[in-house]
Structure formats: C-alpha cells, structure tokens
C-alpha cells in the first residue's frame, strides 16, 4: 500500500512540475503528428472512395471524401478478368517462394558472419557492404539473367535478389547481441552448429526475423522494375505488371472511344490499385508487435 501511495505521489508531482512550455511543446507535437497522419492517410482514403464511386460521382468533385453515388462496377470488371487471377497467383508464388529463399540464405549468412572468431569476417563484410554502394548496373545484370536462361520466368524475379545486404546486416547485428553462453551450452550438450541455429537462435530471434521477413515480402509483392526487364510473356506477368498493362489499356480506350472501359474510367483504376495493396496491408497487423523491436534491435550495434 505504501508503495502504491508513493508512486501516486511521484506521478502527481511530476505532472505538477511540468512547465507551460513543456505542455505547449506536447500540444504542438500532437497537432503536427495529426496533420502528418491525415496527409498520409488521405491518398489511401481517396483511392478507396473513388473505387467505390460511379464515374459521374468521380467527375462531380475534385475532393473525394465520400461517394455521392455508390458503384462497384470497377471491382466487378476486375474480378471477372482471368488474367488478374493468373497474375495474382504469380505474385503470390514470387512472394512466398522468394521470401523463403531470402530468409534461408540471409539467416545462415548473418549467423555465420556474427561469429567474432570467423577468419576473414571483415573482408567478407566489406565485400557485402561494397555491393550496397556499387553494383554491376542494369545492362550487365540483364545479360547475366539472360545467359542463365531465366528470361520470361518467375525465377528471374527471385534469384537475382536472393540476398539484401541491408537485411543481412540488420539480422547479423541482432545475432551479435544475443548471449553467446546459450550457444556454448548447446555445443557442450552435443548440439551441432546447424542445431544451435535452428533450435536455439531462431526461436529467440522472432522480432528480427519477422521484421526482415516483412521487408522481403513487401519488396517481392511490389517489385515492378524487374518484371518489366525480364518478363515479356503475359502468362508470367506478376500483379504489378498486369495492373500497368490494364491502366495503359484504359488510357488507350479513352482516346479510341472504347465504351466499356470509358464508362468505368478512374474508378476502375482505383479498384485495381486497391486490389493490389489490400493483401499486403492485411499482413501488417500480424507482424506489428515484432516490427519496432526487430528494427531497433538490429540497427543499434555496428
């Protein structure tokens, strides 16, 4: 009871001691953050409102806060498109398989490079960091992908980006912060290095692993430039490339007078955008509790 009374007294005194300038500073911060939140949220809200509006409602005003006339023709048109579902399947394959490969290679490399007694550790780290500053360029990368016979293949979206140096460094720093006594105890009990990694280190590294997994998954889902470079076959298009083609076809319909796409217009485009961003947005809530902790844990120690 005395402890609770003491804590209440301390909290009350701390509130009383706060100056007017401190309270004003907090109020300004709240206002600025609310403005930034609205600025960030409004484009998404505008996209959602337009996708649920008719073309007449869209053309009636420049600021879209609520549909004046509801219409889901854009979603209906998109859902009936077989190419959309094929591209969805391609993007899901790229995201899942690519993320698994990314995490497998990145985790093993980061754990190995976290060993302080590893010979040549600094040289290997320098070589990896060097790739963050200098790359071979677009044309040499294209030639390598072509010579490996990966053109018009989903693997062209996965293998060239199998490792991200930034994510590797984040994960390596996290492993370096873990107590080495756990590893030594496991080795004394007869566990192998692979067993230490998968049975000891990975279960206690969920925040960092979840964060890096989210980074890789979002990159794969939103990857657009690689698809333009390496994929020409329409059957292998990922979702982002399909949406680009669909938007171009819509613009061409405007100029040529195509009636079906013309009547859908901008609402159809926004419906396509919403269908592309909603799946990856649904993943964030499940990773949110690990996200901040994982980023901070691997970003402090160099």
N, C-alpha and C positions, 0 to 999 in steps of 0.2 A: 504493500500500500504506500509506504514511504517513497519507494522508487517511482511509482506512478505519479504521486504528487509532485515529486522533484522534477520529473520530465515535463509535466504540465506547466510548472512554474517557469522552467527554462524556455519552453516554447512560447509562453506568453511574453516573457521578457524580450525574446528575440524579435517578436512581432512589434513590440513597443519601440525597440531601439531602431527599427528601420526608418530611415530618413525620408523626407518628402521626395528628394532627388532619386532615391532608390525605387520608390513606388512609381515615380514618373517614368523612370527607365524601363521598368517592367511593363508599364502600360504601353509605351512606345513599341517595345518588342512584340507584344501581343498584337497590336494593330498591324505592324509590318508583316508578321507571320501570317495573319489572317488575309492580308492583301495578296501575299505571295501564294497562299493556298488557293484563293479564288482564281488568280491568274493561271495557276497550274491546272485547276480543275475545269475551268470553263471550256477550253477546247474539247476535252472529252465529253462534257455535257452537251455542247453544241453538236458534236458528231452524233451523239445518241438521239437528240431531239430531231435533227434533220433526217436521220434514218427512219424515224417513225412518223414522218410528216409526208403529206402529199406534195407534189410539185407546186401546186397552187399556193399551199401554205408556206413553202420554202421561198417562193418568189415574192410573197407579200411583205416580207420584212428582212432587214439585214441582221438583226439581232434575234437569235432564236433561243428563247427561254422556256417555251412550252409549245407543243404542237397545237396550232389552231384548228387543224384538220388531220386526224389520225389516218395513217395509211401504212400498210405493211407490204406493199407491192414489191418494194426493193428486196426485202427478205424472201418473199415468195419466189421472185425471179432467181435469186441466188441459190436457194435451196433446191431448185429443180435442175440446176446445172450439174451435169455429171462430171465435167472437168473440175469443178470446185471440190467435189469429194475425193477425186483422184489426187489433186494437189494437196488436199488435207492429209491424205494417207502418206504421201511423200514427205511432207513436213514433219509428221509425227514420227516416221521412221528415222529421218535425219536427226531429229531432236533426241529421241530415245537412244538410238544406237550410237550416235555421235557423242552424247553426254557420257554414256557408259565407257566408251573408249577413252575419252578425255580424262575422266576421273581415274580410270585404271592406270594410265600412263603417268598422269600428273601426281597421283598419290605415291606410287612407287618411286618416282624420281625425287619428289620432295622429301620423302622419308630417307632415302639414301643420302641426299645432299645435306640433310640435317645432322649427319654424323660428323662430329668435330674431329675425329681421328681418321677421316677419309682422306686418302692420299690424292692430291690434285683437286681438292674441293674448290679452292679459289679459282683455279684455271677453268674448271667446268662452269662455275657460276659466272665468270667473266664472259665465257663463250655464250651463255644463255642470255645474259643481260645485253650483250652486244647485238643480239638479234632484235631487241626492243628498239634500238636506235637506228640500225641499218638493216635493210632487207635486200633481197635479190632484185626486187622490182616486179612489176606486173608481167612484163613480157617473158622474162626467164621463168617465172612461176607457171605461166601458161604453157611454155614449152615443156617443162617438167611434167605437168599434168597430162599433156598430150602424149608425150613419149611413154608414160606409164599406162596409156590406153584407158584413162579414166573419163574421157570426154563423153558427154551425154549419159553419165552415170551418177547415181546418188552418192557414190563414194567420193566423187570429186568435191562434194560439199563437206565431207567428213575428214578424210585423211590429211589434206594439206593443213588443216587447223587442228591437228590432234593434240597439240600442247600449246597453252598460253603461258608465256613466261611470267606475266604478272600474277596469274593464279597460282603458278608453281611457287613463286616467291612467297606469296601470302601463306600457302599451306606449309612451306618449309619453315617459315618463321614460327608458325604455330607449333609444329613438331619440336622445334628447338626449345620452346618454352615449357614443354612437358617434362616432368621429373624423370631423369634417367634411371632412378632407382627401380622404377617399375620394369623397365627393360632388363636391367641386370638381374632382378629377382626372377623374371620369367626365363632368362637364359640359364640361370643356375638350376631351375626346375626342369631343364631339358627341352625347353621350347626353342624352335628354330627362329631364324630372323623373319621368315615369312609368317610364322605363327605369331610372333610378337607384334608384327604389323597388323594382321587381321584380327587377332584375338584381344590385344591389349590396346594398341594405339588408336585404331579406328573407332572402337566403341566410345572412347573418351574424347574423340575429336569431332563429335557431331556438329557443333556450331560452325567450325571452319569448313567441314566437308559439305554441309548444307549450303553455306554461302557460295562456295566455289561451284557446286553443282548448279545452283540457280544462275550464276554468271554464264556458265557454259550453255545451259538450256535456253536462256534468253537470246544469246548470240546465235545459236543454231536456228531458233524459230524466226528471228528477224533477218537472217542472212539473205541478202539480196544481190549484192555485187558479184559474189562467186557464182550464183546461178546464172546471171547474165553472161559471164565469161565462159563458163564451161558447159552449159546445158542449152541445147537447141531443140531437142525432142520434146514436143508438147506433152507426151505421156509421162515425162520425168520431171516436169516443172514442179517446184515447191509452191506453197501457197502464195508467197510474196510475188513470185514471178507471174503466177496466174492473175493475181489482182492487178498487177501492172498492165498486163495484156488486156484485161477486161476494161480497165479505165481508158486505155487508148482506143478500144473498140467503141466505147461510149462516146468519146470525143469525136471519133470519125462519124458516128451516127448523127451527131448534131449537125455536122457540116453537110452530110449527104441526105439528111431528112429522114433517117430511119425512125419509124413511128414508135416501135415498142420500146427501144432504149431511150428515145427522146422523151416519152411520157414519164419514164422513171427518173431520168436525169440525175441530179445531185443526190437525192435520197437513196438511189441505188448505190452510188459510190460510197456514201457514208455507211450503208448497211454492210457493204463488203469490208470496209475498214473495221467496223465493229466485230464482224465475224472473225477477223484476223487477230484482234487484240484481246478479245474476251477469254480465249482458252489460256493464254499465258498469264492473264490477270488473275484467273481463278487459282493459280498455283501459289501466288504470293502469300495469301493468308496462312497457308500451312507451313511456310518457311520463315514467317515474320519473327517468331520468338528466337530463332537462331541467328537471324541476319546481322543485327547490330553487334552482337557479341562476337560473331565469327570474323567480321571485318576488322574490329578493333584488336582482337587477339593476334591476328597475323600481320597487322600493319605497324605495330609499335617497334618491335625489335628488328634491327637491320642485320 
